[in-house]
């Protein structure tokens, strides 16, 4: 998801046969919730941190919380780094503070409405699914390659492939990771008490 409602957040939904049943972008949190209520998914997979590091009550540098934290970021982020998968660490110096606050708030509302919400990281999912040599999604050749990889997982998308932006591709990867989670084919990294990121198990095939 994005840091601000002014930049729409891409979303995708899959059925049990990996057919895409919804694909688009929405802006405000109420619009996101309304879209989810309309789709009624079994799993909501969000591409953003859904928790703070242990010892932090906020991400404000003026707050004294977390002054003696032994490590940077969350355990799930450190574990991804050890796996060779870089990511932004959730910290008081994070450049995505607004996104973190927004995602935590949205996750709380969705959980209160009875949805099962998990945190995913599309880049980590892509590394597990396709290997570390994936080209940059912001370059034309990289986006073309990503479209091919995504439609390989979800063949029903093939007629729409040329219209897929990198944000929509990431949303589809998020939805696919949620599908793998529902099938017991995703594994958690991190500390359950602090927050987990779910990534595909190694050598998972569609």
C-alpha positions in Angstrom: 0.0 0.0 0.0 1.0 3.6 -0.3 1.9 6.2 2.3 -0.9 8.6 1.3 -4.5 8.3 0.0 -3.5 10.8 -2.7 -1.5 8.0 -4.4 -3.9 5.1 -5.0 -2.9 1.7 -3.6 -3.0 -1.2 -6.1 -5.0 -4.3 -5.1 -5.7 -7.8 -6.6 -7.9 -10.7 -5.6 -7.7 -14.4 -6.6 -10.1 -17.2 -6.3 -9.2 -20.8 -5.3 -8.3 -21.6 -8.9 -5.9 -18.6 -9.2 -8.3 -16.7 -11.4 -8.1 -12.9 -11.0 -11.5 -11.8 -9.7 -10.6 -8.2 -8.9 -7.8 -5.8 -10.0 -7.5 -2.1 -9.6 -6.4 0.8 -7.3 -8.2 2.7 -4.6 -7.3 5.8 -2.6 -8.6 6.4 0.9 -8.8 3.9 3.8 -12.6 3.8 3.7 -12.4 3.0 0.0 -9.9 0.2 0.7 -12.2 -1.2 3.4 -15.2 -1.0 1.2 -13.4 -2.8 -1.6 -12.4 -5.6 0.8 -15.9 -5.8 2.1 -17.2 -6.2 -1.4 -14.7 -9.0 -2.3 -14.9 -10.7 1.1 -11.4 -12.4 0.9 -10.4 -15.2 3.1 -6.9 -13.7 3.5 -5.9 -10.0 3.3 -2.2 -9.7 2.4 -0.8 -6.2 2.9 2.5 -5.0 1.5 3.6 -2.8 4.4 4.9 -3.2 7.9 2.0 -4.1 10.2 3.9 -3.7 13.5 6.6 -1.7 15.3 9.8 -3.1 16.6 9.7 -4.4 20.2 10.3 -1.5 22.6 8.8 1.2 20.3 5.5 2.9 20.9 5.9 5.1 17.8 8.4 6.1 15.2 8.9 9.7 16.3 12.5 10.7 16.9 11.5 13.0 19.7 10.0 10.2 21.7 12.3 8.4 24.2 10.9 4.9 23.5 13.4 2.4 22.2 16.5 4.2 23.3 18.2 0.9 24.4 17.1 -1.3 21.5 19.8 -3.9 20.9 19.1 -4.2 17.1 17.7 -2.1 14.3 14.4 -2.8 12.8 12.2 -5.8 13.4 13.3 -9.4 13.6 11.5 -10.3 10.4 13.4 -7.6 8.5 16.7 -8.7 10.0 15.9 -12.3 9.0 15.2 -11.3 5.5 18.5 -9.4 5.4 20.3 -12.6 6.5 18.6 -14.4 3.7 20.0 -11.9 1.2 16.7 -10.1 0.7 17.2 -6.4 1.4 14.3 -4.3 2.7 13.5 -1.1 4.6 14.0 -1.5 8.3 11.1 -0.2 10.5 12.8 2.5 12.6 12.6 6.0 13.8 14.6 7.1 10.8 12.4 5.2 8.3 11.4 7.0 5.1 8.1 5.2 5.1 6.8 6.2 8.6 3.5 7.4 7.1 3.0 4.1 5.4 3.7 2.2 8.6 1.2 4.2 10.6 -1.4 3.9 7.9 -0.9 0.1 7.4 -1.0 -0.6 11.2 -4.3 1.4 11.5 -5.9 -0.3 8.5 -4.8 -3.8 9.7 -6.4 -3.1 13.1 -9.7 -2.1 11.5 -9.7 -5.1 9.2 -8.9 -7.5 12.0 -11.8 -5.9 14.0 -14.1 -6.6 11.1 -13.1 -10.3 11.2 -10.6 -10.6 8.4 -7.3 -12.5 8.7 -4.6 -10.1 7.8 -1.0 -11.0 7.0 2.1 -9.0 6.1 3.9 -9.8 2.9 6.8 -8.2 1.0 6.5 -8.6 -2.8 10.2 -8.4 -3.4 10.9 -11.3 -1.0 8.1 -13.3 -2.6 9.6 -12.7 -6.1 13.0 -13.8 -4.9 11.6 -17.0 -3.5 9.5 -17.6 -6.6 11.8 -16.5 -9.4 15.3 -16.2 -7.9 17.5 -13.2 -7.2 18.2 -12.3 -10.8 14.9 -10.6 -11.4 15.4 -7.3 -13.3 14.4 -3.9 -12.0 10.6 -3.5 -12.3 11.0 0.3 -13.0 12.8 -0.3 -16.3 10.8 -1.2 -19.4 12.6 -4.5 -19.9 12.2 -5.4 -16.2 8.5 -4.6 -16.3 8.1 -6.8 -19.4 9.9 -9.6 -17.7 7.8 -9.2 -14.5 4.6 -9.3 -16.5 5.7 -12.6 -18.1 6.6 -14.1 -14.7 3.3 -13.0 -13.1 1.2 -14.3 -16.0 3.1 -17.5 -15.7 1.7 -17.9 -12.2 -1.8 -16.7 -13.1 -2.4 -17.6 -16.8 -5.9 -16.0 -16.8 -4.1 -12.6 -16.8 -2.4 -13.2 -20.1 -4.9 -11.1 -22.2 -4.3 -8.2 -19.7 -0.5 -8.5 -19.5 0.4 -5.4 -21.5 -1.7 -3.3 -19.2 -0.1 -4.4 -16.0 1.9 -1.7 -14.2 4.6 -2.6 -11.7 2.2 -1.7 -8.9 -0.5 -4.0 -10.2 2.2 -6.8 -10.6 3.2 -6.3 -7.0 -0.5 -6.4 -5.9 -0.8 -9.7 -7.8 2.3 -11.1 -6.2 0.8 -10.1 -2.8 -2.4 -11.9 -3.6 -0.5 -14.9 -4.8 1.5 -15.0 -1.6 -1.8 -14.8 0.3 -3.0 -17.8 -1.8 0.1 -19.8 -0.9 -0.4 -18.9 2.8 -4.0 -20.3 2.6 -2.5 -23.5 1.1 0.2 -23.9 3.8 2.8 -23.1 1.2 4.1 -19.9 2.8 6.4 -19.6 5.8 6.8 -16.9 8.4 10.0 -15.0 9.1 10.4 -13.0 12.3 9.1 -13.0 15.9 5.4 -13.9 16.3 5.1 -11.5 19.3 6.6 -8.6 17.3 5.3 -9.2 13.7 5.8 -11.8 10.9 6.3 -11.5 7.2 5.1 -14.4 5.2 7.1 -15.5 2.1 6.7 -18.5 -0.2 8.4 -21.7 0.8 11.4 -22.5 -1.3 10.7 -24.2 -4.6 7.0 -23.6 -4.6 5.4 -24.0 -8.0 2.1 -22.7 -9.2 
